[in-house]
């Protein structure tokens, strides 16, 4: 390995360490400032809680409210909604790409569904699917599916036309063009849509849990609101942030692995 390569790798590693340390310092500074403001009653600790109270509440939830079950419930629902959203989004995007007439017919409906506040459909979903996990998954799908379709479809549209024309000149079939050019060319866009989808899936599941669930972090937040215990509400929000971060990191690692496998 040359000196330039070693210097580049060293600089890259140094930058990564600086980024991680900066993120830790910012997080700890925020938590410390928050705690100091509540200790000195500059902000109302009853309304805003405090890091110390949140830590105590999370420990209490773990001991008395089966916190792990609530976390696993939300994660399971999110992963299931994510898998269904990506799979259905990919299939529908392929159909729209292969059948331009279908895309023109469905385009205004997709736009309307995308702009519609999904929570407004909550009562109808509960009547159709019942007050159970099905309603939560349907709610999450309504939120993540349209975005997945649009993102993947636009990736297909950005395929290099010269490559498509080249395959057509060799009498390639539609399936061959799709499988050999369009999908491989859009692979980065498809994987990038994973990150959007996982976030929207979590949002959808929490929205569903607000309406019907007896388990999950969304249920804990609503329960805390009903008994006016802001410590439970804030603890639920902090746990959601951690879940969101972990899921995002998992998708990020998957993206890097798949891109490395494709390029290598």
N, C-alpha and C positions, 0 to 999 in steps of 0.2 A: 504494500500500500504506500502511495506517495506521500510526501510531506503535506501537500495541498489537501489530499483526501483526509489525512489525520487531523489537520487543522480545522477542516470543515466539520468533521464528526465531533471534535472537541467543542467547537463553537455551538453546534446544534445541541449537544448534551448540556452545555452551560446555560443556554437559553431556556431549555426545558426546566432545569432546576430553578432558574430565576422566576419563571412563570408559576411553578408550583408553590414556591416560597411566597411570592407576591399574593397569590390566591389565599394561602393560609393566613398571612398577615392581615389581609383585608377582612377575612371572615372573623378572625379572633378580635380584631379591632371593633368590628360592628357589634359582636356579642358583648364585649367589655363595655362599650359605650351604652348599649341598651341596658345592661345591668346597672351601671352607674346612674343613668337617668331615672330608672325605677327606684333604686335605693334612696335617692335624694328627692323623690316625689316630684321630679321635674315633669315626668309623664305619669299618667295614672296607671299604677301597676295592676289594678283590677281590670282595666280595659285592655291594656297592652301586654299584660303578663310580664314575665322576665325569663332570661335563660335558665336561671336557677329553678324557678317554679316549673318551667317546662320540663327540665330534666327530672325533677321529682314526680311530675305528673306522668311522664312516659314510664318511669319505673313503677308507679302505682298502677297504670294501665296494664303493664306486663304482669303484675302480681294478681290483679283483681278482675281484669276485663278481657283476659285471653288475647293480648295484643298481637301475638304471632299469628293467630288464626285470622284476625282482621287484615293484617298485612298480606298474608298468603292469599286470602280471598280476593283482594284488590289486584294483586299481581297476576293471579290466575286469570281473572276476568280481562285484564289489560292485554295479556299475552294472547289469549283466545281471540279477542276482538282485533288485535293487530294481525294475527295470522289470517283470519277470515277477510279482513279489509284488504290486505296486500294481495291475497289470492284472487278474490273477486275483482279487485281493481285491475289486476293484470289481465284477467280473462276479458273483462268488459272493454278495456283499452284496446286489446287486440281486435275484438269485434268491431269497434268503432273505426279502427285504422283500416281494416280489411273491407269494411262496408261503408264507404263515404256517405251514402244515402242515409244509413242508420244514424250516423253522427249528426247530420244536418237535422234529422227529425228530433233527436234526443237533446241536442245542444241547449235549446231554451229551457227544457225541463231540468237538465243538470244544473244550469245557472240558477234557476229558481230554488231548487232543493239546496244548493250550496249556500244561498243567501238567507234561507229560512232559519230562524232561531229554533234549534232542534228541541230545546226544553219545552217549547210550546206544544210539541207533539207528545210530551210525556203522558198526559192522561189517556190519549188514544192508544199509545203503546201498551200501557198497563191494562186497558180493556181488552186489547187484542191478544197480548202475550201472557197476561197475568202478572201479579206482583211477585216476581221471582227473578232469577238470574237471566232468563231469556230477555226480559225487558231491558236489563242493563246492557246486554250484548247488542241488542237492536239499537239502543240509544247510541252506543259507541260506534256502531257501523254507520249510522246516519251521519255521524260527525266525521269519521275518517275516510269513508268509502269514496265520496265524490272527489275529495282532494287527491286521493290515490289515483283515481281514474284520470283526472285532468293532468296530473304530473307525469304519469307514465305515457299517456297519449301524446302529450307535447314532446316528450323524449323521442317517441317514434317519428313524429313529424320533422324533427331536426336531423334525421338520418341523411347522410350524404347522398344526394340524388344521382350523382355520377356513378356511384357504386350500384345503385338500383338499376340504372339504365344499362350498365355493363352486364349485370346478370340477366336482364331482359333480352339483351342482344344474343345471349347464349341460350335463349328459350327456357330460362328458369321458371319454375312454377311459383305461385304466390306463397306457398308454404316454404319453399326453398329460400325465397327472398326474405321472408319474415324470420326464418330460423338462422340463416347464414349471415344476414346483414343487419336487418332492422333491430332485432333483439340484442345481438352483441354490441351494436353501436350505441344502444340506449342503456346498456348495462349499468353505467355509472349513475344515470338518472334514476333508474329503478332502485338501485341501492340507496341513493340519496333520499328517495321517497320514504325509505324505512324510518329515517329519523323524524320526519314530519308525522308519519303514521303512528309511531309509538307514543308521541306526545299527545296527539289527538285522541288516541285510544284511551289513554289515562284520563284525559278530560271527560271523554264520553262515559267512561265507567263511573267516575266520581259523580257526574251529573245523574246517572242512573241510580247510584246508591243513595243520593239525596232523596229520590222519589220513593223507592220500594225496598231497599235492602234492610236486612237485620244483621248484616255482617259487613265488614269492610271499613276502610278509613273514612269514606264518605258518610257512612252511618255514624261513626264516632263523632265526626264534626257536627252533624245534625243533632245528635244526642247532647253534645256539649252546649249547643245553642239553645235547645229546649229547656235545659236545666240552668241556663245562664251561667255556665262554668267556662269562662273564656280560656282557662288554662288547658282544658281538653281541646277546645277549638284550635288554639295556637299549636298545641302538641301535634294534632292531626295534620295541620298545615306543614309543620317542620318535617314530619314523617313523609308526607307526600313529596316534599322537595327532595328528600333523600332517595325515595323510590324512583322519582323521575330522573335523578342524576345517575343512579345505578343502571336503570333500563337504557338510558341514553348511551352510557359508556359501553354497555353490552352490545348495542347496535353498532356503535363506533368501531369496536373491536371486530365484530362480524364483517363490517364494511371493509376494513383494512385487510382482513383475511381473504375475503372473496376477491377483492381487487388485486391482491398479490398473487392469488391463485390464477386469475385470468391473465394477468400480465406476464406471469412467470411460467 
